[in-house]
Amino acid sequence: MKLSIRTKFTLGMSFLFIIILVLSVFSGFYINKLSKKTSAILKENFLSVVYAREMSERIANINIEIFDSFLTNKTPDSLKIYTELGYFDKSLQDEKNNLTEPGEDKLVSVIEADFKDYSKSVKNSLGLPHSSEKILSMQNFSAGLLEQLVLLSEMNGKALEIKTDDAKESSKSALTRMTILATLCFLIGMSFTFSFASYFNQRFFLLYSGIKEIISGNFRKRLLLDGKDEFYELSLIFNDMIDKLNENNRQISVTLTEDRREDINEKDIDELKLMLFRIKSMEEQAAALISRIEKK
């Protein structure tokens, strides 16, 4: 099938574009995969650790308020205690919507049950004189609740560590694969570019050297190019031009030889001038073509 130079050039650029597209697609695929893993770590485990810490802080603030009130013989700030209980309940609800690890749902159910008992004990004690027995009872409730929150935090902390290591391994694997793919694409692209450039450089050089041979007076030069593109057609035109120049030179030689034997009439002189003009015109066209090629 005959392919023009423009078609070959377009196919070559399309091939390089496909290589770039392949690299972009695979890069996007691995980046998206790593992004999903890291976002899952943030959403699934890190937030659970944060919720457990927040709930522990709320219990600690309530205990401090009640214990300080007992030591100073003052009434606890009920508004502050209700606010802390509300914050605890909010964090607990957020954690219930973020259950990811095996057994985490059961642990959260235990925390919720203990919190209800603790909250009920705290609310019942508000406005009543605090005795050491009541303080100790509430501390026991809070101790069990804090223990469960520590277990929740440790569970998600371990999962966070495991998933982080898995994400690191995935990133290393993705980096290795992308390095191999990029190297292969680079080698293929370099090989193609070299072959593509050599194809055109060889034909330009043959055409350039052939025109210079004509200008130097070597009318025996012939340009032989294989293929079925424009370079091949140009070589045929080139060779045909040389044949015409040789034919004109032979005609001039014959005319000059006959003119030595016979007197040259005006008609023969005009024909000789016309032949010389044609040769001069062909040489000027060849020189102009060489000039354009050298400028490129």
N, C-alpha and C positions, 0 to 999 in steps of 0.2 A: 504494500500500500504506500502510495506517495504521500509524504508528509512535508509540508512547507516549513521553512525556517521559523516562521512565526508560530506555527503549531508546535514545533519541537520546543521552542523557547517557552511557550505557554504551559506545555506539559511538564517541562523541567521546573518551572516556578510552582506549579501545582503540587509536584512531588515534594518539594521543600516545604511548602505550606502544610502538607499532610503530616510531615515529620514533626513540625512545630505543633500542629493540632494534637497529635498523639501524645507528645510530652505534656501539653497543657491539660488534656483530659485525665491522664494518669496522675498528674500532680494534684489536680482538683479532687480526684477520687480519694487519694491517700490523705490529703489535708482534711477533707470532709469527714473521713473515717476517724481520724485522730480527734477532730473537733467534737464529734459525737461522743467519743469515749471520755474526753476531759469534761465536757458539759454534763455527762451522766454522773461522773464522780462528784462534781459540784452540786448537782441537784439532789442526788440520791443519798450521799453519805455525809458530805461536808455540812449540809444544812441540818441533818439529824444531830450531828455533834454540836452545832450552834444551838439548836432547840434544847438539847439536854443541858447545856451550860446555862442557858437563860432560865430554865425551870429551877435549876439548882440555886441560882442567884436569888430568885424570888423566894424560895423557901428560907434561904439564909437571911434575907432582909426581914421576913416575918418573924423568924426566931429571935433575931437581934432586937426588934421592936418590943416583942413580948418580954424578953429577958431583961432588957433595960428598964421597962416599966415596972417589973417585979422588984428589981434592985432599988429603984428610986421611989417605989411605992406610989406610982402614978398610973393613970388610966391609959392603956395603949391607944394609939392613934388609929381609930377604926377605919377612917378614910384611907389611910396609907395601907392598912392591911387588906382591905377590900380591893384596892387598886392592884396590889401585888398578886392577890389571888386571881384577879381578872387577867393580868398579864400571863400568869402561869397557865391558866386555862386556854388562852389564845395560842401559846407556844405548843401546848399539848395537842390542840386541834390541828395545828400545822404539821406536827409530827405524825398524827394519824393519817394525814393525806400524803405522807412521804415514806410509807413502809416499803422497804426493798429487800432487806436481808431475811433469810430463813429464821423463824422464831421471833422476829422483831414485833410482829403483831401481838403475840401472846405477852411479850414483855411490856408493851405499851398498855395493854389491857390491865395488867397488874398495877402499873403506875397510875392509871386512871382510877382504879378502885382505891388504892392507897391515898390518892389525892382527895377523893371524895370524903374518906374518913378523916383525913387531916383537916380539910377545909371545914367540915362539920364541927370538929373539936375546937378549932380556932374561933369560929363564929359563936359557938355556945359559950365560950369563955369570955367574950367581950362584955364589958360592963359589970362583970362579977369579980369579986376579990380573987386574986391569984394566990394559990397555995403552992408549996413546993411539989406536992403530989401532982397537981395539974400541969405544972411546968414540966415535970419529969415525964408525964404521960404524953404531952405534945412533942417533947423532944424525941421520945421513942417512935411516935408516928413519923416525925420528920426524918429520923435516922433511917428507917426502913425505906422511906420514899427516896431519900438521897442515894441509898445503896442501889436501888433499881435504876436511878438516873445515871449513876456511874457505869452500871452494866450496859445501859443503852449507848453511852458515849464510847465505851471500849469496843462494843460490837461494831459500831460504824467506823471507829478509828482503825480497826484491823482491816475491815473491808476497804477503807480508803487507801490503806497502804498496799493491799494486794492489787487493787485496780490501778493504782499509780504505777506499780511495777509492771503491770500488764501493758499500760499505755506506753511506758518507756520501751519495752520490748517491741511493741508494735511500731513505734517511731523509728527504732533502729532497723527493723525489717523493711519498713517503707523506704528509709533512706538508702539501704542497700539495693533494693529493687529499682529505685529511681536512678541510682548511680549507674547500675548496669544498663538500664534502658537508655539513659542519656548518652552513655558511652557508645552503645550500638547505633543510636540515631546520629551521633556525631560522626562516627566512622562511615556510615552509609552516606550521610550528607557530604562529607569531604570527598569520598570516592566518586559520588555522582557529580559534584562540582568540578573535580579535576577532569573527569571524562568529558563532561559537557564543554568545559573551556578548551580542552585539547582538541575536540572535534572542530570547533570554530577557528581556533588559532591555526591549526594545520591548513585549513582551506584558505584562510585569509593570507597566510604566508605564501602558499603556492600561487595564489592570484597576484599577490604583491610582487613576488620575485619574477613571475612571468611577464608582467607589464614592464618591469625594469629591464628585462632582457630585450624586449622589443625596442624600448627607447635607446638602448645601447647598440641596436642594429642587428641583433641576433634574430633573424626572421625564421630560423629553423626550430625555435622553441615551440613546444606543444604542452598544453596543460591537460593532465589526465586526472580527473576526479571521479571517484565512484559514488554510488548513491543515486537518488532520484529527487533531490531537492533543488533549490535555486542555484546552489553552487555548481551542481552538475550542469544545469542549463547555461550558466554563465561561462563555464569552461568550453562548452560547445560554441558559444558566440565568440569567445576568445580565439579558439582555434580557427574558426571561420574567418575572423578578421585577419589572422596571420596569413591564411591561404590567399586572401584577396591582396594583401600587401605583396606577397611573393609573385602573384600573377601580374600585378602592376609593375613590379620591378623587371620581370621578364619582358613585358611589353616595351618597357623603356629601353631595355638593352637591345632588343630587336630593332626598334626604331632608330636608335643611335648607330647601330651597325649598318643598316640600310642607308642612313643619311651620309655615311662616309663614302658610299658608292654613287649615290645620286644627290642631286641638289635638293635641299630642303625647301619645300614650298610653304606657303603661309598656313594651309590647312593642317599640315603635320606639326607645325610649331604650336598651333592652338591646342591640338590634341595632347601634345607633350606637356604643355602648361596645365591642362586639366588633370592629367595623371599626377603631376607633381603636387597640385593643389589638394588632390584626394589624399595623397600620402601625408602631406603636411597636416591636413585636418585630422587624420587618424592618430598621428603622433601627438597632436595637441590634446585630443580627447583622452588618450592614454596617460599623458602627463597630468591632466586635471584629475583623473581617477586616482592616480598615485598620491597626489597632493591631499585629496579628501581622506584617503586611508591613513596617511601619516598624521594628519590632524586628529583623527580619532584615537 
